[in-house]
Amino acid sequence: MSIIGKSNPWTSSLPHELQSLDIASRLHVDSEAIKLASRDFGKMVQTIPSAILHPSSIKDITTLVKFSYNCSVPFSVAARGHGHSVKGQAMAESGVVVDMTSLNNYGNGTGIRVSWNPSLGFYADVGGGQLWIDVLMATLEHGLAPVSWTDYLYLTVGGTISNAGISGQSFLHGPQISNVYEMDVITGKGEYVTCSKHLNSELFYAVLGGLGQFGIITRARIALDRGPHRVKWVRMLYHDFSAFTRDQEHLISINGLDYIEGSVIMNQSPPNNWRSSFFPLSDQARIISLSNKHGIIYCLEVVKYYNELSNDTIDEELQGLLKGLNFLQGFMFKKDVSFVDFLNRVRSGELKLQSKGLWDVPHPWLNLFVPKSSIMDFNDGVFINIIHKQNKTTGPILVYPMHQNKWDDRMSAVIPDEETFYTIGLLHSSGVNDWEVLDQQNKEILQFCDKAGIKAKQYLPHYRTKKEWMNHFDSKWDIFQQRKAQFDPKMILSPGQRIFNSVLGVDSCV
Ligand SMILES: Cc1cc2nc3c(=O)[nH]c(=O)nc-3n(C[C@H](O)[C@H](O)[C@H](O)COP(=O)(O)OP(=O)(O)OC[C@H]3O[C@@H](n4cnc5c(N)ncnc54)[C@H](O)[C@@H]3O)c2cc1C
């Protein structure tokens, strides 16, 4: 693990005047608090902050940011959602980390409230520190649910909206950031601003996928739809990648399914993993024998939501939607589960790994968006010739397509410039001391893409140099910089992303 920063009697790292503010009692400097905020899910970097703020209100956060803004040498401030980044993105070296989940204990407009109006229909106003699992449970009490999800629900609303928030629903509804109507945001100047498509729209689009660079989200207004009760959940196996992707692309182009994903199963990894233990024990032997035979197989995964009213017709309807697909005969598997169990499918795998001490291990993940035109080259060059050949990883590998037109180009999020693109998730876990081997493999994959002319974009990006960030944002770099100058001119917010030079230091405040 690389350690950035030094040990920190905060009194020497932060301006003394901070102690006289009324938030002082909610600034924690004890070693437990510091330890928590200096680590994340990735377990690969450690960055030591000077203090952690456990805000009891939105005003606590505006006070903190305004104070830093008015210092002659401002200190950095990072909102921390659930700390599920993998490379220190929610950390703040020598600065203050704001634990956004603390707000959930108080109310103050940061809870979960369901409403309706004639122009939006049903929506939920949700605090930035709320976990998606809690949003699901609260909205289902009204028979409603958000339409766009992540595979794992123990992430915060502010954390996923700062990236994009993608899952098998994205082909249909777009990412989570395409389903936000309005937000309350505290800018890097400490201003508390409500923004939407029509009000302070520059800030609105900047913050969506903005990697925490422009403001701290304290409330998001999220689109809701009727929540179904149950889902039909189907997986089909392929050994031919072109048949697999052709079928995925066909399915995202027709109406009817609610979720489409896909994954790669290699003979070195078991068919089930922490992301979901879908395949019953009785089927595992023949799936393993199939993957042994081919080395690599591909698993198309789809879901159709339904309610009791369609009990009698749902199977026929699903059969119609899946007609003509080219999966391997005899390798279709079906499940019928509750909507909640489906959306929360990763949790049981997490709990199992936690009980074995295998959850809190390094996660050298790489997530990419790959243009459809390059997906065959990616399969040959990466899945077959790097990952399978090197045989270093047993983590889940995701691959599924989505439509560019479900993403608004005004948002900060970066995607490939092609109508259809694939999301690739290489969700490696490693032992404590060998994550660098997988990190190195990730670098090799990125180099391969560069050399092969595959115009992949990193999702949940991590770069070391300004040049790499400029390449990443490409034509959006100028606007990204302008927005930074407008909303966080002193570069206070989310320094752990390492996009702009972070501001550090001690000095007096004006
Ligand atoms: C097991 C697991 C499964 C995952 N599955 C998916 C998936 O299916 N789809 C997907 O899209 N992602 C997925 N992710 C990635 C996840 O969306 C990101 O890591 C996300 O940033 C985590 O949210 P968090 O609340 O932990 O944010 P953190 O890691 O705490 O923060 C992430 C970034 O957002 C900033 N930030 C946090 N809160 C706020 C706020 N309120 N306002 C402004 N900025 C803020 C932070 O400063 C930081 O820069 C997964 C991650 C894990 C660990």
PDBQT file of the ligand as one rigid body, heavy atoms in Angstrom, charges set to zero:
ROOT
HETATM    1  C1  LIG A 601     -18.683  -3.813  -4.644  1.00  0.00    +0.000 C 
HETATM    2  C2  LIG A 601     -18.829  -2.635  -5.553  1.00  0.00    +0.000 A 
HETATM    3  C3  LIG A 601     -19.697  -2.709  -6.618  1.00  0.00    +0.000 A 
HETATM    4  C4  LIG A 601     -19.846  -1.620  -7.472  1.00  0.00    +0.000 A 
HETATM    5  N1  LIG A 601     -20.727  -1.704  -8.495  1.00  0.00    +0.000 NA
HETATM    6  C5  LIG A 601     -20.911  -0.654  -9.302  1.00  0.00    +0.000 A 
HETATM    7  C6  LIG A 601     -21.850  -0.702 -10.353  1.00  0.00    +0.000 A 
HETATM    8  O1  LIG A 601     -22.507  -1.698 -10.572  1.00  0.00    +0.000 OA
HETATM    9  N2  LIG A 601     -22.014   0.403 -11.117  1.00  0.00    +0.000 N 
HETATM   10  C7  LIG A 601     -21.315   1.562 -10.896  1.00  0.00    +0.000 A 
HETATM   11  O2  LIG A 601     -21.548   2.531 -11.592  1.00  0.00    +0.000 OA
HETATM   12  N3  LIG A 601     -20.395   1.623  -9.926  1.00  0.00    +0.000 NA
HETATM   13  C8  LIG A 601     -20.181   0.551  -9.140  1.00  0.00    +0.000 A 
HETATM   14  N4  LIG A 601     -19.243   0.617  -8.156  1.00  0.00    +0.000 N 
HETATM   15  C9  LIG A 601     -18.385   1.806  -8.085  1.00  0.00    +0.000 C 
HETATM   16  C10 LIG A 601     -19.021   2.914  -7.272  1.00  0.00    +0.000 C 
HETATM   17  O3  LIG A 601     -20.091   3.493  -7.965  1.00  0.00    +0.000 OA
HETATM   18  C11 LIG A 601     -18.015   4.021  -7.017  1.00  0.00    +0.000 C 
HETATM   19  O4  LIG A 601     -16.881   3.505  -6.399  1.00  0.00    +0.000 OA
HETATM   20  C12 LIG A 601     -18.607   5.094  -6.140  1.00  0.00    +0.000 C 
HETATM   21  O5  LIG A 601     -17.764   6.191  -6.120  1.00  0.00    +0.000 OA
HETATM   22  C13 LIG A 601     -18.756   4.559  -4.757  1.00  0.00    +0.000 C 
HETATM   23  O6  LIG A 601     -19.641   5.326  -4.043  1.00  0.00    +0.000 OA
HETATM   24  P1  LIG A 601     -19.263   5.801  -2.589  1.00  0.00    +0.000 P 
HETATM   25  O7  LIG A 601     -20.527   6.317  -2.053  1.00  0.00    +0.000 OA
HETATM   26  O8  LIG A 601     -18.559   4.786  -1.812  1.00  0.00    +0.000 OA
HETATM   27  O9  LIG A 601     -18.299   7.016  -2.987  1.00  0.00    +0.000 OA
HETATM   28  P2  LIG A 601     -16.853   7.380  -2.446  1.00  0.00    +0.000 P 
HETATM   29  O10 LIG A 601     -15.907   6.340  -2.861  1.00  0.00    +0.000 OA
HETATM   30  O11 LIG A 601     -16.924   7.712  -1.027  1.00  0.00    +0.000 OA
HETATM   31  O12 LIG A 601     -16.595   8.715  -3.292  1.00  0.00    +0.000 OA
HETATM   32  C14 LIG A 601     -16.370   8.663  -4.692  1.00  0.00    +0.000 C 
HETATM   33  C15 LIG A 601     -16.056  10.067  -5.232  1.00  0.00    +0.000 C 
HETATM   34  O13 LIG A 601     -17.217  10.875  -5.153  1.00  0.00    +0.000 OA
HETATM   35  C16 LIG A 601     -17.011  11.987  -4.302  1.00  0.00    +0.000 C 
HETATM   36  N5  LIG A 601     -18.224  12.132  -3.501  1.00  0.00    +0.000 N 
HETATM   37  C17 LIG A 601     -18.756  11.254  -2.618  1.00  0.00    +0.000 A 
HETATM   38  N6  LIG A 601     -19.904  11.740  -2.135  1.00  0.00    +0.000 NA
HETATM   39  C18 LIG A 601     -20.109  12.924  -2.726  1.00  0.00    +0.000 A 
HETATM   40  C19 LIG A 601     -21.126  13.917  -2.639  1.00  0.00    +0.000 A 
HETATM   41  N7  LIG A 601     -22.170  13.795  -1.844  1.00  0.00    +0.000 N 
HETATM   42  N8  LIG A 601     -20.999  15.025  -3.393  1.00  0.00    +0.000 NA
HETATM   43  C20 LIG A 601     -19.941  15.190  -4.233  1.00  0.00    +0.000 A 
HETATM   44  N9  LIG A 601     -18.954  14.300  -4.340  1.00  0.00    +0.000 NA
HETATM   45  C21 LIG A 601     -19.041  13.187  -3.602  1.00  0.00    +0.000 A 
HETATM   46  C22 LIG A 601     -15.794  11.646  -3.458  1.00  0.00    +0.000 C 
HETATM   47  O14 LIG A 601     -15.091  12.796  -3.025  1.00  0.00    +0.000 OA
HETATM   48  C23 LIG A 601     -14.990  10.819  -4.440  1.00  0.00    +0.000 C 
HETATM   49  O15 LIG A 601     -14.270  11.647  -5.298  1.00  0.00    +0.000 OA
HETATM   50  C24 LIG A 601     -19.077  -0.446  -7.278  1.00  0.00    +0.000 A 
HETATM   51  C25 LIG A 601     -18.180  -0.378  -6.217  1.00  0.00    +0.000 A 
HETATM   52  C26 LIG A 601     -18.058  -1.470  -5.356  1.00  0.00    +0.000 A 
HETATM   53  C27 LIG A 601     -17.077  -1.385  -4.239  1.00  0.00    +0.000 C 
ENDROOT
TORSDOF 0
